[in-house]
Amino acid sequence: MATPLTLYYAAGTCAQVVLIALYEADAQFTLKTLSFSDHEQRSPEYLTLNPKGRVPALVTERGVLTEVPALLLYVAQTYPQAALAPLDDAFALAQMQDFNAYLASTVHVAHAHRMRASRWADDEAAQAAMRAKVQQNMYECFSVIEKHYLGDKPWVMGEQFTVADGYLYILASWLKGDGVDIADFPRVAAHSERMRARASVQKLP
C-alpha cells in the first residue's frame, strides 16, 4: 500500500486537477488548503516545501513534486489499479503527456495572462495588451483541442478515462471567465458534462 500523501491546494486553481486524480485513484492523502488572499503560498513555511510559491505541491515519502503533469503521472503510476493512464503502451502514454504538456505550457499560460500579466511585464499598458489577448488566445487553444485532440469517444484518450480528463475539465471551467463560450466547442462541452457526473468532481471542495 502506498504511503499517504499530502496535497497542498487552493480553491479555483489547477491544484483541483491533482485532487480529482487522487479521488479517482482512491488514494489515502491529507488535503491542506492554502489561502491565496492571505498569501499563505508565500509564507516561509510553504516556500520551504515549494520555493515557487504556487500550488499544487504533493508531499511524498521521497520528496515534493510541484508540476501538474508530473503529479498526474505520479498518481497514475503509484495507483496502477485505478487505470488512470495507458501505462502499458508507450505511444499512448506519450500521447496523453503530449496533451497534458499542451495544457500546462500553452493553455494555462494563455489563461494566466488575464490575472497574472505582471509576471511578464511591469508596464501597465503592456499588461493591458496581454489581458486583451486572452479571449482570442483561449479560443484558439480550445479550437485545437476540439478539432485535434477530442474525438467522438467519451474521453481524451478514447474509451479510457485518464488523468488528462480532469486536467481538461478544470481548464475548460475557466473559459467563461476568459470571455469564451464553451458552447462554441461541442465536444469540450459534452466532455465537461460527463466530468460533472463523476464522483471525483462532485467531491471537490
C-alpha positions as CSV (number, residue, x, y, z in Angstrom):
1,M,0.0,0.0,0.0
2,A,1.3,3.4,-0.9
3,T,2.4,5.8,1.8
4,P,-0.2,8.5,2.5
5,L,0.4,11.8,0.6
6,T,-0.2,15.4,1.4
7,L,-1.6,17.7,-1.3
8,Y,-1.3,21.5,-0.9
9,Y,-4.2,23.0,-2.6
10,A,-6.1,26.3,-3.3
11,A,-9.7,26.5,-4.5
12,G,-10.1,27.6,-8.1
13,T,-6.6,26.7,-9.1
14,C,-5.0,24.0,-11.2
15,A,-4.4,22.0,-8.0
16,Q,-8.0,20.8,-8.4
17,V,-6.7,18.6,-11.3
18,V,-4.5,16.7,-8.9
19,L,-7.2,16.4,-6.3
20,I,-9.5,14.9,-9.0
21,A,-6.8,12.3,-9.8
22,L,-6.3,11.4,-6.1
23,Y,-10.0,10.9,-5.7
24,E,-10.2,8.8,-8.8
25,A,-7.3,6.7,-7.5
26,D,-9.0,6.2,-4.1
27,A,-5.7,7.4,-2.6
28,Q,-5.1,8.0,1.0
29,F,-3.9,11.6,1.4
30,T,-4.2,14.7,3.5
31,L,-5.5,17.9,2.0
32,K,-4.0,21.2,3.1
33,T,-5.8,24.3,1.7
34,L,-3.8,27.5,1.3
35,S,-5.5,30.9,1.3
36,F,-4.2,33.0,-1.5
37,S,-6.0,36.0,-0.2
38,D,-3.8,35.7,2.9
39,H,-0.7,35.0,0.8
40,E,-0.2,31.6,2.5
41,Q,1.5,30.4,-0.6
42,R,4.3,32.9,0.1
43,S,4.8,32.0,3.7
44,P,8.3,30.9,4.8
45,E,6.9,27.5,5.8
46,Y,5.3,26.8,2.4
47,L,8.3,28.2,0.5
48,T,10.4,25.6,2.3
49,L,8.3,23.0,0.6
50,N,7.8,24.7,-2.7
51,P,10.1,27.6,-3.5
52,K,7.9,28.5,-6.5
53,G,5.2,29.7,-4.1
54,R,2.5,28.1,-6.1
55,V,0.1,25.2,-5.9
56,P,-0.1,22.3,-6.2
57,A,2.6,20.7,-4.2
58,L,2.4,17.0,-3.4
59,V,4.5,15.7,-0.5
60,T,5.5,12.1,-0.9
61,E,7.8,9.8,1.1
62,R,10.6,10.6,-1.3
63,G,10.2,14.4,-1.6
64,V,7.9,17.1,-3.0
65,L,6.5,17.2,-6.5
66,T,5.1,20.5,-7.9
67,E,4.1,20.5,-11.6
68,V,0.7,19.2,-12.6
69,P,1.8,16.9,-15.4
70,A,4.4,15.3,-13.2
71,L,1.9,14.9,-10.3
72,L,-0.7,13.3,-12.6
73,L,1.7,10.8,-13.9
74,Y,3.0,10.0,-10.4
75,V,-0.6,9.4,-9.2
76,A,-1.3,7.2,-12.2
77,Q,1.8,5.1,-11.7
78,T,1.5,4.9,-7.9
79,Y,-2.1,3.6,-8.2
80,P,-2.0,1.5,-11.4
81,Q,-5.1,-0.4,-10.3
82,A,-7.1,2.8,-11.0
83,A,-6.1,2.6,-14.7
84,L,-5.7,6.4,-14.9
85,A,-3.1,6.2,-17.7
86,P,-2.2,3.8,-20.5
87,L,0.9,2.7,-18.6
88,D,1.5,-0.4,-20.7
89,D,1.5,1.4,-24.1
90,A,4.5,3.8,-24.5
91,F,3.0,5.6,-27.5
92,A,-0.4,6.1,-25.9
93,L,1.2,7.3,-22.7
94,A,3.3,9.8,-24.7
95,Q,0.1,11.0,-26.4
96,M,-1.5,11.6,-23.0
97,Q,1.6,13.5,-21.9
98,D,1.5,15.5,-25.2
99,F,-2.0,16.6,-24.3
100,N,-1.1,17.4,-20.7
101,A,2.0,19.3,-21.8
102,Y,-0.1,21.4,-24.1
103,L,-2.5,22.3,-21.3
104,A,0.4,23.2,-19.0
105,S,2.7,25.1,-21.3
106,T,0.2,26.8,-23.7
107,V,-3.4,26.8,-22.4
108,H,-2.8,27.6,-18.8
109,V,-0.2,30.2,-19.7
110,A,-2.7,31.9,-22.1
111,H,-5.3,32.0,-19.3
112,A,-2.8,33.3,-16.8
113,H,-2.2,36.5,-18.8
114,R,-5.6,37.7,-17.6
115,M,-4.9,37.8,-13.9
116,R,-1.1,37.4,-13.8
117,A,0.1,39.7,-16.6
118,S,2.6,41.3,-14.1
119,R,4.6,38.1,-14.3
120,W,5.6,39.1,-17.8
121,A,5.7,42.9,-17.8
122,D,5.8,45.8,-15.4
123,D,4.4,48.3,-17.8
124,E,0.7,48.8,-17.3
125,A,0.0,49.2,-21.0
126,A,1.8,46.0,-21.8
127,Q,-0.2,44.2,-19.1
128,A,-3.4,45.6,-20.5
129,A,-2.4,44.4,-24.0
130,M,-1.8,40.9,-22.7
131,R,-5.2,40.8,-20.9
132,A,-6.8,41.9,-24.2
133,K,-5.4,38.9,-26.0
134,V,-6.6,36.3,-23.5
135,Q,-10.1,35.7,-25.1
136,Q,-8.6,35.2,-28.6
137,N,-5.8,33.0,-27.3
138,M,-8.0,30.8,-25.2
139,Y,-10.5,30.5,-28.1
140,E,-7.7,29.4,-30.4
141,C,-6.3,26.9,-27.8
142,F,-9.7,25.3,-27.4
143,S,-10.2,25.2,-31.2
144,V,-7.1,23.0,-31.3
145,I,-8.4,20.8,-28.5
146,E,-11.9,20.5,-30.1
147,K,-10.6,19.7,-33.6
148,H,-7.4,17.7,-33.0
149,Y,-7.4,16.2,-29.5
150,L,-11.1,15.3,-28.8
151,G,-12.7,12.7,-31.0
152,D,-16.2,11.2,-30.8
153,K,-15.3,8.9,-27.9
154,P,-16.1,10.0,-24.4
155,W,-12.6,10.8,-23.0
156,V,-9.4,12.4,-24.2
157,M,-7.7,9.0,-24.7
158,G,-10.8,7.4,-26.2
159,E,-12.7,4.9,-24.1
160,Q,-10.3,5.0,-21.2
161,F,-10.7,7.7,-18.6
162,T,-7.3,9.1,-17.7
163,V,-5.8,11.9,-15.6
164,A,-5.9,14.1,-18.7
165,D,-9.7,14.3,-18.4
166,G,-9.6,16.0,-15.1
167,Y,-7.0,18.4,-16.4
168,L,-9.1,19.4,-19.4
169,Y,-12.2,19.8,-17.3
170,I,-10.6,22.3,-14.9
171,L,-9.1,24.4,-17.7
172,A,-12.3,24.4,-19.6
173,S,-14.1,25.6,-16.5
174,W,-12.0,28.8,-16.8
175,L,-13.4,29.7,-20.3
176,K,-16.4,31.7,-19.1
177,G,-14.1,34.0,-17.1
178,D,-11.9,34.4,-20.1
179,G,-14.9,35.6,-22.2
180,V,-15.2,32.3,-24.2
181,D,-18.5,30.5,-24.7
182,I,-17.9,26.8,-24.2
183,A,-20.9,26.1,-26.4
184,D,-18.7,27.0,-29.3
185,F,-16.9,23.7,-28.6
186,P,-19.5,21.0,-28.5
187,R,-17.0,18.2,-27.8
188,V,-15.4,20.1,-24.9
189,A,-18.9,21.0,-23.6
190,A,-20.0,17.4,-23.7
191,H,-16.8,16.3,-22.0
192,S,-17.4,18.8,-19.2
193,E,-20.9,17.4,-18.7
194,R,-19.5,13.9,-18.4
195,M,-16.9,15.1,-15.9
196,R,-19.5,16.8,-13.7
197,A,-21.3,13.5,-13.3
198,R,-18.2,11.8,-11.8
199,A,-17.9,11.4,-8.0
200,S,-14.4,12.8,-8.0
201,V,-15.6,16.2,-9.4
202,Q,-18.6,16.3,-7.1
203,K,-16.3,15.9,-4.1
204,L,-14.2,19.0,-5.0
205,P,-14.2,21.5,-2.1
